[in-house]
Amino acid sequence: MSLQGNSVLVTGAGAGIGAAIANAMAEAGADVIVADINETKAQESAAAVASHGVKTLPLVADCGDVASIDQMVKASVAAFGKLDVIVNNAGVTRAAYIMDLTEEDWDRMHRVNAKGVFFCLQSAARQMIEQGGGRIINIASIAGRGFEGTSNAAYAASKGAVIALTKTASQQLGRHNVNVNAVCPGVTLTPLVDQMLLDRAKQENKTAEEVLADLSRPIPIGRPNTPEDIAALSVFLAGPGARNITGQAYNVDGGLITS
């Protein structure tokens, strides 16, 4: 599958799933804008992307701030002349029981995971409508489908919002040749999940390895995701084979959730 000639913006691309998606897009031939709130991580990830022989641009962006989002999209278009694909991957969470969540927790997670995804989508769609089309890929989660092993209820609510947004946006943007889909990862081995495992291990008086084993045991296929598993589907949704796919939310979870 070739994405040669495409310009792809990936948010939260400094590590984990975002970095894997950025690399996979580059391997498929796309030029990649690597956006992250951490400048050092953005630059390191962009250097890895550049090793595939494509053009790349590291950007510092706060995906919970609308002005920063708009500037990120404008800088992407200024650098590559267009924006074919955006992958809205940036997200935050923490391990917490529902009764321990605070207003600050709720606001922090929804600021990036829900509000941020909406305004990244809107800003990218504005450019895509002008240029005649594009692809929007939102990274949601099986937490948004009711996965009982989610890190917390506020996170689950934010990811449920992403799934709903994906469906509505696809209906309203389809006439502009803009496809909107979501990827819903299950248990995935990333630095963010590593921290969540440590937090939950403290709460449950277990080791992080034991917590991961608890989360992995119910997976029918017998293993958690790697970031590359999420990246593979993202590349497909960005490519020509997915030209008539929109409004869908695909689980990548080894069969953990069946709806």
The 8 nearest C-alpha neighbors of each residue, nearest first, counted from 0:
[[1, 27, 2, 238, 235, 239, 234, 240],
 [2, 0, 27, 3, 28, 238, 29, 239],
 [1, 3, 29, 28, 27, 5, 4, 238],
 [4, 2, 28, 29, 1, 5, 27, 30],
 [3, 5, 29, 2, 6, 30, 28, 1],
 [4, 6, 29, 3, 2, 83, 30, 7],
 [5, 7, 30, 83, 82, 29, 31, 84],
 [8, 6, 84, 31, 85, 83, 32, 30],
 [7, 9, 32, 85, 31, 86, 84, 33],
 [10, 8, 86, 33, 12, 85, 34, 32],
 [11, 9, 34, 12, 89, 88, 87, 35],
 [10, 12, 89, 35, 17, 88, 13, 34],
 [13, 11, 17, 18, 10, 33, 14, 34],
 [12, 14, 40, 41, 44, 18, 35, 11],
 [15, 13, 18, 12, 17, 16, 40, 44],
 [14, 16, 189, 18, 17, 226, 190, 19],
 [15, 17, 226, 19, 18, 20, 14, 229],
 [18, 16, 12, 20, 19, 11, 15, 14],
 [17, 19, 12, 14, 21, 20, 13, 15],
 [18, 20, 16, 22, 17, 21, 227, 226],
 [21, 19, 230, 23, 17, 22, 18, 24],
 [20, 22, 18, 24, 19, 23, 17, 9],
 [23, 21, 25, 19, 48, 20, 24, 26],
 [22, 24, 26, 20, 25, 21, 19, 230],
 [23, 25, 27, 21, 22, 26, 29, 234],
 [26, 24, 29, 28, 22, 27, 23, 48],
 [25, 27, 23, 28, 24, 51, 22, 29],
 [26, 28, 1, 24, 25, 2, 29, 23],
 [29, 27, 3, 25, 2, 26, 1, 24],
 [30, 28, 25, 3, 5, 2, 24, 6],
 [29, 31, 54, 6, 53, 55, 5, 7],
 [32, 30, 7, 55, 8, 6, 29, 33],
 [31, 33, 8, 56, 55, 57, 7, 34],
 [32, 34, 57, 12, 9, 45, 41, 56],
 [35, 33, 58, 10, 12, 59, 57, 11],
 [36, 34, 11, 59, 37, 41, 13, 60],
 [35, 37, 60, 59, 61, 38, 34, 11],
 [38, 36, 35, 40, 39, 41, 59, 13],
 [39, 37, 41, 59, 40, 42, 36, 35],
 [40, 38, 42, 41, 37, 43, 13, 44],
 [41, 39, 13, 43, 42, 37, 38, 44],
 [42, 40, 13, 38, 44, 35, 57, 39],
 [41, 43, 45, 39, 40, 57, 44, 46],
 [44, 42, 40, 46, 45, 41, 39, 47],
 [43, 45, 47, 41, 46, 13, 42, 40],
 [44, 46, 48, 42, 47, 43, 57, 33],
 [45, 47, 49, 43, 44, 48, 42, 50],
 [48, 46, 44, 50, 45, 49, 43, 22],
 [47, 49, 45, 22, 50, 46, 51, 25],
 [50, 48, 46, 51, 47, 52, 53, 55],
 [49, 51, 47, 48, 52, 46, 53, 45],
 [52, 50, 49, 53, 48, 26, 25, 47],
 [53, 51, 50, 49, 54, 48, 25, 28],
 [54, 52, 30, 49, 51, 25, 55, 28],
 [55, 53, 30, 49, 31, 52, 56, 29],
 [54, 56, 31, 32, 30, 49, 45, 53],
 [55, 57, 32, 33, 58, 45, 31, 54],
 [58, 56, 33, 41, 42, 45, 34, 32],
 [59, 57, 34, 33, 60, 56, 35, 41],
 [58, 60, 36, 35, 38, 34, 37, 57],
 [61, 59, 36, 35, 67, 62, 34, 58],
 [60, 62, 36, 63, 64, 67, 68, 59],
 [63, 61, 115, 64, 111, 68, 60, 89],
 [62, 64, 111, 115, 110, 61, 65, 114],
 [65, 63, 67, 62, 66, 61, 68, 115],
 [66, 64, 68, 67, 69, 118, 63, 62],
 [65, 67, 69, 68, 64, 70, 71, 61],
 [66, 68, 70, 64, 65, 69, 60, 61],
 [69, 67, 65, 71, 66, 70, 62, 119],
 [70, 68, 66, 72, 71, 67, 122, 73],
 [69, 71, 73, 67, 68, 72, 74, 66],
 [72, 70, 68, 74, 69, 73, 67, 75],
 [71, 73, 75, 69, 74, 70, 76, 68],
 [72, 74, 70, 76, 75, 71, 77, 69],
 [75, 73, 77, 71, 72, 76, 70, 78],
 [76, 74, 72, 78, 73, 77, 71, 79],
 [77, 75, 81, 80, 73, 79, 78, 74],
 [76, 78, 74, 75, 80, 79, 73, 81],
 [77, 79, 75, 76, 80, 74, 56, 81],
 [80, 78, 76, 81, 77, 75, 6, 82],
 [79, 81, 76, 77, 78, 82, 75, 6],
 [82, 80, 76, 79, 83, 6, 130, 75],
 [81, 83, 6, 84, 76, 7, 127, 126],
 [82, 84, 133, 6, 5, 7, 134, 81],
 [85, 83, 7, 134, 135, 82, 133, 8],
 [84, 86, 8, 135, 7, 9, 87, 136],
 [87, 85, 136, 9, 88, 137, 135, 8],
 [88, 86, 137, 10, 138, 116, 89, 136],
 [87, 89, 138, 10, 11, 86, 17, 90],
 [90, 88, 11, 10, 87, 62, 111, 112],
 [91, 89, 112, 111, 88, 92, 11, 108],
 [90, 92, 108, 112, 111, 93, 89, 107],
 [93, 91, 154, 108, 94, 150, 90, 151],
 [92, 94, 195, 150, 95, 151, 91, 198],
 [93, 95, 150, 195, 151, 199, 198, 92],
 [94, 96, 151, 99, 93, 97, 150, 100],
 [97, 95, 99, 98, 151, 100, 94, 152],
 [96, 98, 99, 100, 152, 95, 151, 153],
 [99, 97, 96, 100, 95, 101, 152, 151],
 [98, 100, 96, 97, 95, 101, 104, 151],
 [101, 99, 97, 98, 104, 95, 96, 102],
 [102, 100, 104, 103, 105, 99, 98, 106],
 [101, 103, 105, 104, 106, 100, 107, 153],
 [102, 104, 106, 101, 105, 107, 100, 108],
 [105, 103, 101, 107, 102, 106, 100, 108],
 [106, 104, 102, 108, 103, 107, 153, 109],
 [105, 107, 103, 109, 104, 108, 110, 102],
 [108, 106, 104, 110, 105, 109, 103, 111],
 [109, 107, 105, 110, 106, 112, 111, 91],
 [108, 110, 113, 112, 106, 111, 157, 107],
 [109, 111, 63, 114, 107, 108, 106, 115],
 [112, 110, 115, 63, 109, 108, 62, 113],
 [111, 113, 109, 90, 108, 157, 115, 116],
 [114, 112, 109, 116, 157, 115, 111, 161],
 [115, 113, 110, 117, 116, 111, 109, 112],
 [116, 114, 111, 63, 62, 118, 117, 113],
 [115, 117, 119, 113, 114, 118, 87, 120],
 [118, 116, 120, 114, 115, 119, 121, 113],
 [117, 119, 121, 120, 115, 116, 122, 114],
 [120, 118, 116, 122, 121, 117, 115, 68],
 [121, 119, 117, 123, 118, 122, 124, 116],
 [120, 122, 118, 124, 123, 119, 117, 125],
 [121, 123, 119, 125, 124, 120, 118, 69],
 [122, 124, 120, 126, 125, 121, 119, 127],
 [125, 123, 127, 121, 126, 122, 128, 120],
 [124, 126, 122, 123, 128, 127, 121, 129],
 [125, 127, 129, 124, 123, 128, 130, 122],
 [126, 128, 124, 132, 130, 133, 129, 125],
 [129, 127, 131, 125, 126, 130, 132, 175],
 [130, 128, 126, 127, 131, 125, 132, 124],
 [129, 131, 127, 128, 132, 126, 81, 133],
 [132, 130, 128, 129, 127, 175, 176, 133],
 [133, 131, 176, 177, 127, 128, 175, 130],
 [134, 132, 177, 83, 127, 84, 178, 176],
 [133, 135, 84, 178, 177, 179, 237, 83],
 [134, 136, 179, 85, 84, 178, 86, 180],
 [137, 135, 86, 180, 181, 179, 87, 85],
 [138, 136, 181, 87, 86, 139, 180, 182],
 [137, 139, 182, 88, 181, 87, 183, 136],
 [138, 140, 183, 158, 182, 161, 137, 181],
 [141, 139, 183, 184, 142, 143, 158, 185],
 [140, 142, 144, 143, 183, 185, 146, 184],
 [143, 141, 155, 146, 140, 149, 144, 145],
 [142, 144, 159, 158, 155, 141, 140, 145],
 [143, 145, 141, 142, 146, 159, 140, 258],
 [144, 146, 142, 143, 147, 141, 155, 149],
 [147, 145, 142, 148, 149, 141, 144, 256],
 [146, 148, 149, 145, 142, 150, 151, 144],
 [147, 149, 146, 150, 214, 142, 151, 145],
 [150, 148, 142, 151, 147, 146, 155, 152],
 [149, 151, 94, 93, 95, 148, 154, 92],
 [152, 150, 95, 149, 154, 153, 94, 96],
 [151, 153, 155, 154, 97, 156, 150, 149],
 [154, 152, 156, 155, 151, 105, 157, 108],
 [153, 155, 157, 156, 152, 151, 92, 158],
 [156, 154, 142, 143, 152, 158, 153, 157],
 [157, 155, 159, 153, 154, 158, 152, 143],
 [158, 156, 160, 154, 113, 159, 155, 109],
 [157, 159, 143, 161, 160, 139, 155, 156],
 [160, 158, 143, 156, 162, 161, 157, 155],
 [159, 161, 157, 163, 158, 162, 164, 113],
 [160, 162, 158, 164, 159, 163, 139, 165],
 [161, 163, 165, 159, 164, 160, 139, 158],
 [164, 162, 160, 166, 165, 161, 159, 167],
 [165, 163, 161, 167, 162, 166, 168, 160],
 [164, 166, 162, 168, 163, 167, 246, 180],
 [165, 167, 246, 169, 163, 164, 168, 170],
 [168, 166, 170, 164, 169, 165, 163, 171],
 [167, 169, 171, 165, 170, 166, 164, 172],
 [170, 168, 246, 179, 172, 166, 167, 171],
 [171, 169, 167, 168, 173, 172, 166, 246],
 [170, 172, 168, 169, 173, 167, 174, 175],
 [173, 171, 169, 175, 177, 174, 170, 168],
 [172, 174, 176, 175, 177, 169, 170, 171],
 [173, 175, 176, 172, 171, 177, 170, 169],
 [174, 176, 173, 172, 177, 128, 132, 131],
 [177, 175, 132, 173, 174, 178, 131, 133],
 [176, 178, 133, 132, 173, 175, 172, 134],
 [179, 177, 134, 245, 135, 169, 173, 176],
 [178, 180, 135, 169, 245, 246, 136, 165],
 [181, 179, 247, 136, 246, 245, 165, 248],
 [182, 180, 248, 137, 136, 138, 139, 247],
 [181, 183, 249, 138, 248, 139, 250, 184],
 [184, 182, 140, 250, 139, 141, 249, 251],
 [185, 183, 251, 140, 252, 250, 141, 182],
 [184, 186, 252, 141, 187, 251, 140, 183],
 [185, 187, 223, 224, 252, 184, 188, 214],
 [188, 186, 224, 225, 223, 185, 189, 226],
 [187, 189, 225, 192, 224, 226, 186, 223],
 [188, 190, 15, 192, 191, 187, 193, 16],
 [191, 189, 193, 192, 15, 194, 188, 14],
 [192, 190, 189, 194, 193, 195, 15, 92],
 [191, 193, 195, 189, 194, 190, 196, 188],
 [194, 192, 190, 196, 191, 195, 189, 197],
 [195, 193, 197, 192, 196, 191, 198, 190],
 [194, 196, 192, 198, 94, 197, 193, 93],
 [197, 195, 193, 199, 207, 194, 198, 200],
 [196, 198, 200, 194, 207, 195, 199, 201],
 [199, 197, 195, 201, 196, 200, 94, 194],
 [198, 200, 202, 196, 201, 197, 94, 203],
 [199, 201, 205, 197, 203, 206, 207, 202],
 [202, 200, 204, 199, 198, 203, 197, 205],
 [201, 203, 199, 200, 204, 198, 205, 95],
 [202, 204, 200, 205, 201, 199, 210, 206],
 [205, 203, 201, 200, 202, 206, 199, 207],
 [206, 204, 200, 203, 209, 201, 207, 210],
 [205, 207, 209, 208, 200, 210, 204, 197],
 [206, 208, 210, 196, 197, 200, 209, 211],
 [209, 207, 211, 206, 210, 212, 196, 205],
 [208, 210, 212, 206, 207, 211, 205, 213],
 [209, 211, 213, 207, 212, 208, 200, 196],
 [212, 210, 214, 208, 213, 209, 215, 207],
 [211, 213, 209, 215, 210, 214, 216, 208],
 [214, 212, 210, 211, 216, 215, 209, 217],
 [215, 213, 211, 212, 216, 210, 217, 148],
 [214, 216, 212, 218, 213, 217, 223, 211],
 [215, 217, 213, 218, 214, 212, 221, 219],
 [216, 218, 215, 219, 255, 214, 221, 213],
 [219, 217, 255, 221, 215, 220, 216, 253],
 [220, 218, 221, 254, 217, 253, 255, 216],
 [219, 221, 253, 218, 222, 254, 255, 223],
 [222, 220, 218, 219, 215, 216, 223, 253],
 [221, 223, 220, 215, 218, 224, 253, 219],
 [224, 222, 186, 187, 215, 225, 188, 253],
 [225, 223, 187, 186, 228, 188, 226, 252],
 [224, 226, 227, 188, 228, 187, 223, 229],
 [227, 225, 16, 228, 229, 19, 15, 230],
 [226, 228, 230, 225, 229, 19, 231, 20],
 [229, 227, 226, 231, 230, 225, 224, 232],
 [230, 228, 227, 226, 231, 232, 233, 184],
 [229, 231, 20, 227, 233, 228, 232, 19],
 [232, 230, 234, 228, 233, 229, 227, 235],
 [233, 231, 235, 234, 230, 229, 236, 228],
 [232, 234, 230, 236, 235, 231, 237, 229],
 [235, 233, 237, 231, 232, 236, 24, 230],
 [234, 236, 232, 238, 237, 233, 231, 241],
 [237, 235, 233, 241, 234, 238, 232, 136],
 [238, 236, 234, 235, 134, 233, 84, 241],
 [237, 239, 235, 236, 240, 241, 234, 2],
 [238, 240, 242, 241, 237, 235, 236, 0],
 [241, 239, 238, 242, 235, 236, 243, 237],
 [242, 240, 244, 236, 239, 243, 238, 235],
 [241, 243, 239, 240, 244, 238, 178, 236],
 [242, 244, 241, 245, 240, 178, 239, 176],
 [245, 243, 241, 242, 178, 246, 247, 180],
 [244, 246, 178, 179, 180, 247, 169, 243],
 [245, 247, 166, 169, 180, 179, 165, 248],
 [246, 248, 180, 245, 181, 249, 166, 244],
 [249, 247, 181, 182, 180, 162, 183, 250],
 [248, 250, 182, 183, 181, 247, 251, 180],
 [251, 249, 183, 252, 184, 182, 141, 248],
 [252, 250, 184, 183, 185, 253, 249, 229],
 [251, 253, 185, 254, 255, 184, 250, 186],
 [254, 252, 220, 255, 218, 219, 251, 222],
 [255, 253, 252, 256, 219, 218, 257, 220],
 [254, 256, 218, 252, 253, 219, 257, 217],
 [257, 255, 254, 258, 252, 141, 146, 250],
 [256, 258, 254, 255, 250, 252, 144, 253],
 [257, 256, 144, 250, 141, 255, 249, 254]]
